[in-house]
């Protein structure tokens, strides 16, 4: 990274932290768990535009790389941000081989790759079905995957109109890798793998935000490997209702 670009990136990061800090009450202390260097993948749920300016400038590293829809480059402000944040343009609705290759190259260079497996914003904050494109990158790179969950931002625009700050939460789970070496990757298997990845995000969210991944009891982990001391994110989330019931009785 050239010095001028590094300085520009840090200035933009500072502005993003300031603006999001003024408009949101941000609980993002979990991000301190993110390693300082890659390569690894961060998967995060996609509610609206806030994930990028909240998370990107607050991870303890400036090695972040991410994807954004190619149409975003038509906006000169986004173009400036994305050029300095090393965003990769990706065409939605198809397998963008060029974007995937650039993502894999970034991981080979030791970068941290951000991926939103849902592909499109939910706006309402509830999880949508993950798309299997992330499986291709994760499988070919064989790097650790860190699940990150955000919630609260779905009411940002409404709060901003009334000059209210938005409570915004960022939770980081335990990392894992894919274990699919001897598996024939049919379309149904790819979907099962991404569903298992999405359940790890769901486990970090309050129940009302889990959407299509609400039933944690049906979650499987056949293709996930948690390397000690890392462990599955599911058990604590599954036991949370029982713990609350016990405390109330």
C-alpha positions as a Python dict, from the first residue, in 0.01 Angstrom:
ca = {
    (1, 'X'): (0, 0, 0),
    (2, 'X'): (149, 336, -105),
    (3, 'X'): (203, 593, 168),
    (4, 'X'): (-42, 841, 12),
    (5, 'X'): (-311, 574, -5),
    (6, 'X'): (-239, 464, 350),
    (7, 'X'): (-278, 821, 475),
    (8, 'X'): (-599, 869, 275),
    (9, 'X'): (-738, 544, 411),
    (10, 'X'): (-666, 644, 769),
    (11, 'X'): (-826, 985, 717),
    (12, 'X'): (-1136, 820, 568),
    (13, 'X'): (-1143, 568, 852),
    (14, 'X'): (-1132, 852, 1103),
    (15, 'X'): (-1416, 1035, 929),
    (16, 'X'): (-1624, 716, 913),
    (17, 'X'): (-1569, 646, 1282),
    (18, 'X'): (-1663, 1003, 1372),
    (19, 'X'): (-1978, 1018, 1160),
    (20, 'X'): (-2105, 675, 1264),
    (21, 'X'): (-2017, 755, 1626),
    (22, 'X'): (-2222, 1075, 1612),
    (23, 'X'): (-2528, 908, 1459),
    (24, 'X'): (-2505, 571, 1636),
    (25, 'X'): (-2437, 443, 1986),
    (26, 'X'): (-2201, 167, 1877),
    (27, 'X'): (-2124, -146, 2077),
    (28, 'X'): (-1833, -295, 1880),
    (29, 'X'): (-1582, -398, 2146),
    (30, 'X'): (-1597, -754, 2007),
    (31, 'X'): (-1402, -636, 1704),
    (32, 'X'): (-1089, -626, 1920),
    (33, 'X'): (-1089, -1008, 1888),
    (34, 'X'): (-1023, -986, 1515),
    (35, 'X'): (-657, -1077, 1437),
    (36, 'X'): (-421, -806, 1318),
    (37, 'X'): (-318, -992, 1005),
    (38, 'X'): (-469, -1227, 751),
    (39, 'X'): (-540, -1420, 556),
    (40, 'X'): (-895, -1490, 674),
    (41, 'X'): (-1253, -1423, 576),
    (42, 'X'): (-1509, -1223, 772),
    (43, 'X'): (-1871, -1315, 696),
    (44, 'X'): (-2129, -1062, 810),
    (45, 'X'): (-2505, -1022, 773),
    (46, 'X'): (-2618, -747, 537),
    (47, 'X'): (-2889, -517, 672),
    (48, 'X'): (-2805, -188, 498),
    (49, 'X'): (-2509, 35, 413),
    (50, 'X'): (-2396, 71, 776),
    (51, 'X'): (-2191, -248, 803),
    (52, 'X'): (-1913, -101, 592),
    (53, 'X'): (-1856, 236, 768),
    (54, 'X'): (-1909, 85, 1115),
    (55, 'X'): (-1699, -232, 1092),
    (56, 'X'): (-1435, -155, 830),
    (57, 'X'): (-1270, 140, 1012),
    (58, 'X'): (-1293, -32, 1352),
    (59, 'X'): (-1119, -362, 1288),
    (60, 'X'): (-767, -352, 1439),
    (61, 'X'): (-603, -380, 1096),
    (62, 'X'): (-590, -186, 769),
    (63, 'X'): (-569, -502, 558),
    (64, 'X'): (-941, -519, 483),
    (65, 'X'): (-1073, -595, 135),
    (66, 'X'): (-1437, -640, 42),
    (67, 'X'): (-1694, -675, -234),
    (68, 'X'): (-1955, -423, -342),
    (69, 'X'): (-2199, -419, -632),
    (70, 'X'): (-2046, -274, -946),
    (71, 'X'): (-2317, -6, -969),
    (72, 'X'): (-2178, 159, -656),
    (73, 'X'): (-1880, 287, -854),
    (74, 'X'): (-2116, 521, -1044),
    (75, 'X'): (-2137, 732, -727),
    (76, 'X'): (-1826, 956, -699),
    (77, 'X'): (-1829, 948, -316),
    (78, 'X'): (-1847, 570, -309),
    (79, 'X'): (-1581, 553, -580),
    (80, 'X'): (-1344, 758, -361),
    (81, 'X'): (-1415, 544, -53),
    (82, 'X'): (-1392, 213, -235),
    (83, 'X'): (-1066, 302, -409),
    (84, 'X'): (-902, 362, -72),
    (85, 'X'): (-1080, 76, 104),
    (86, 'X'): (-970, -171, -166),
    (87, 'X'): (-1323, -277, -249),
    (88, 'X'): (-1374, -523, -533),
    (89, 'X'): (-1661, -458, -778),
    (90, 'X'): (-1887, -759, -821),
    (91, 'X'): (-2176, -815, -1059),
    (92, 'X'): (-2485, -939, -882),
    (93, 'X'): (-2708, -1218, -1008),
    (94, 'X'): (-2429, -1429, -1155),
    (95, 'X'): (-2102, -1599, -1067),
    (96, 'X'): (-1853, -1315, -1119),
    (97, 'X'): (-1534, -1512, -1185),
    (98, 'X'): (-1318, -1199, -1209),
    (99, 'X'): (-1431, -1075, -868),
    (100, 'X'): (-1383, -1419, -713),
    (101, 'X'): (-1029, -1439, -850),
    (102, 'X'): (-950, -1095, -710),
    (103, 'X'): (-1086, -1201, -372),
    (104, 'X'): (-871, -1516, -373),
    (105, 'X'): (-567, -1311, -477),
    (106, 'X'): (-627, -1076, -184),
    (107, 'X'): (-632, -1373, 55),
    (108, 'X'): (-314, -1511, -99),
    (109, 'X'): (-156, -1171, -27),
    (110, 'X'): (-250, -1202, 342),
    (111, 'X'): (-552, -971, 335),
    (112, 'X'): (-878, -984, 532),
    (113, 'X'): (-1173, -1044, 298),
    (114, 'X'): (-1520, -923, 396),
    (115, 'X'): (-1813, -1116, 248),
    (116, 'X'): (-2188, -1071, 297),
    (117, 'X'): (-2324, -1419, 207),
    (118, 'X'): (-2681, -1291, 172),
    (119, 'X'): (-2568, -1082, -124),
    (120, 'X'): (-2839, -816, -92),
    (121, 'X'): (-2953, -593, 194),
    (122, 'X'): (-3243, -713, 404),
    (123, 'X'): (-3333, -362, 535),
    (124, 'X'): (-3550, -524, 807),
    (125, 'X'): (-3253, -685, 985),
    (126, 'X'): (-3373, -1048, 969),
    (127, 'X'): (-3141, -1300, 809),
    (128, 'X'): (-3206, -1397, 448),
    (129, 'X'): (-3092, -1719, 284),
    (130, 'X'): (-2719, -1722, 222),
    (131, 'X'): (-2594, -1759, -135),
    (132, 'X'): (-2336, -2029, -214),
    (133, 'X'): (-2078, -1804, -383),
    (134, 'X'): (-1896, -1764, -51),
    (135, 'X'): (-1838, -2140, -41),
    (136, 'X'): (-1628, -2128, -358),
    (137, 'X'): (-1393, -1866, -211),
    (138, 'X'): (-1376, -2027, 134),
    (139, 'X'): (-1312, -2373, -8),
    (140, 'X'): (-1039, -2268, -250),
    (141, 'X'): (-859, -2047, 2),
    (142, 'X'): (-898, -2280, 303),
    (143, 'X'): (-852, -1987, 542),
    (144, 'X'): (-1024, -1928, 879),
    (145, 'X'): (-1370, -1774, 867),
    (146, 'X'): (-1483, -1531, 1136),
    (147, 'X'): (-1863, -1487, 1173),
    (148, 'X'): (-1974, -1133, 1259),
    (149, 'X'): (-2331, -1025, 1333),
    (150, 'X'): (-2473, -672, 1333),
    (151, 'X'): (-2812, -560, 1455),
    (152, 'X'): (-2998, -240, 1536),
    (153, 'X'): (-2917, -58, 1215),
    (154, 'X'): (-3249, -137, 1052),
    (155, 'X'): (-3403, 170, 1222),
    (156, 'X'): (-3115, 406, 1132),
    (157, 'X'): (-3299, 617, 874),
    (158, 'X'): (-3608, 652, 1094),
    (159, 'X'): (-3396, 755, 1392),
    (160, 'X'): (-3195, 1001, 1185),
    (161, 'X'): (-3514, 1179, 1076),
    (162, 'X'): (-3599, 1232, 1443),
    (163, 'X'): (-3239, 1319, 1537),
    (164, 'X'): (-3211, 1006, 1752),
    (165, 'X'): (-2893, 800, 1775),
    (166, 'X'): (-2924, 437, 1673),
    (167, 'X'): (-2813, 159, 1907),
    (168, 'X'): (-2586, -52, 1688),
    (169, 'X'): (-2438, -382, 1803),
    (170, 'X'): (-2154, -584, 1651),
    (171, 'X'): (-2087, -936, 1778),
    (172, 'X'): (-1791, -1155, 1678),
    (173, 'X'): (-1814, -1532, 1704),
    (174, 'X'): (-1562, -1815, 1713),
    (175, 'X'): (-1380, -1882, 1384),
    (176, 'X'): (-1396, -2202, 1181),
    (177, 'X'): (-1273, -2352, 855),
    (178, 'X'): (-1452, -2556, 593),
    (179, 'X'): (-1396, -2931, 588),
    (180, 'X'): (-1511, -3031, 239),
    (181, 'X'): (-1198, -3190, 92),
    (182, 'X'): (-1355, -3525, 2),
    (183, 'X'): (-1705, -3401, -77),
    (184, 'X'): (-1858, -3374, -423),
    (185, 'X'): (-1979, -3015, -434),
    (186, 'X'): (-2325, -3038, -583),
    (187, 'X'): (-2552, -2735, -572),
    (188, 'X'): (-2744, -2880, -277),
    (189, 'X'): (-2421, -2945, -84),
    (190, 'X'): (-2298, -2590, -152),
    (191, 'X'): (-2625, -2457, -15),
    (192, 'X'): (-2596, -2676, 293),
    (193, 'X'): (-2243, -2547, 353),
    (194, 'X'): (-2347, -2182, 330),
    (195, 'X'): (-2648, -2255, 552),
    (196, 'X'): (-2413, -2398, 816),
    (197, 'X'): (-2204, -2081, 791),
    (198, 'X'): (-2513, -1861, 823),
    (199, 'X'): (-2628, -2048, 1134),
    (200, 'X'): (-2303, -1942, 1298),
    (201, 'X'): (-2403, -1579, 1234),
    (202, 'X'): (-2759, -1650, 1350),
    (203, 'X'): (-2625, -1781, 1682),
    (204, 'X'): (-2475, -1436, 1750),
    (205, 'X'): (-2803, -1252, 1694),
    (206, 'X'): (-3103, -1202, 1921),
    (207, 'X'): (-3377, -1447, 1821),
    (208, 'X'): (-3593, -1184, 1647),
    (209, 'X'): (-3320, -1120, 1389),
    (210, 'X'): (-3247, -1480, 1287),
    (211, 'X'): (-3500, -1486, 1004),
    (212, 'X'): (-3481, -1800, 790),
    (213, 'X'): (-3220, -1936, 1032),
    (214, 'X'): (-3443, -1905, 1340),
    (215, 'X'): (-3457, -2276, 1421),
    (216, 'X'): (-3109, -2333, 1563),
    (217, 'X'): (-3204, -2689, 1660),
    (218, 'X'): (-3200, -2788, 1292),
    (219, 'X'): (-2854, -2641, 1230),
    (220, 'X'): (-2580, -2883, 1127),
    (221, 'X'): (-2201, -2851, 1129),
    (222, 'X'): (-2103, -3138, 902),
    (223, 'X'): (-1873, -2921, 691),
    (224, 'X'): (-1734, -2689, 959),
    (225, 'X'): (-1420, -2746, 1161),
    (226, 'X'): (-1352, -2551, 1481),
    (227, 'X'): (-985, -2562, 1573),
    (228, 'X'): (-921, -2553, 1950),
    (229, 'X'): (-963, -2334, 2143),
    (230, 'X'): (-1234, -2217, 1900),
    (231, 'X'): (-1572, -2384, 1942),
    (232, 'X'): (-1915, -2380, 1785),
    (233, 'X'): (-2121, -2065, 1834),
    (234, 'X'): (-2446, -2265, 1853),
    (235, 'X'): (-2454, -2423, 2202),
    (236, 'X'): (-2467, -2097, 2398),
    (237, 'X'): (-2738, -1955, 2171),
    (238, 'X'): (-2943, -2274, 2195),
    (239, 'X'): (-2927, -2271, 2575),
    (240, 'X'): (-3005, -1899, 2613),
    (241, 'X'): (-3387, -1941, 2631),
    (242, 'X'): (-3348, -2217, 2892),
    (243, 'X'): (-3115, -1999, 3096),
    (244, 'X'): (-3366, -1711, 3091),
    (245, 'X'): (-3650, -1942, 3191),
    (246, 'X'): (-3448, -2080, 3482),
    (247, 'X'): (-3366, -1732, 3607),
    (248, 'X'): (-3734, -1630, 3594),
    (249, 'X'): (-3862, -1937, 3787),
}
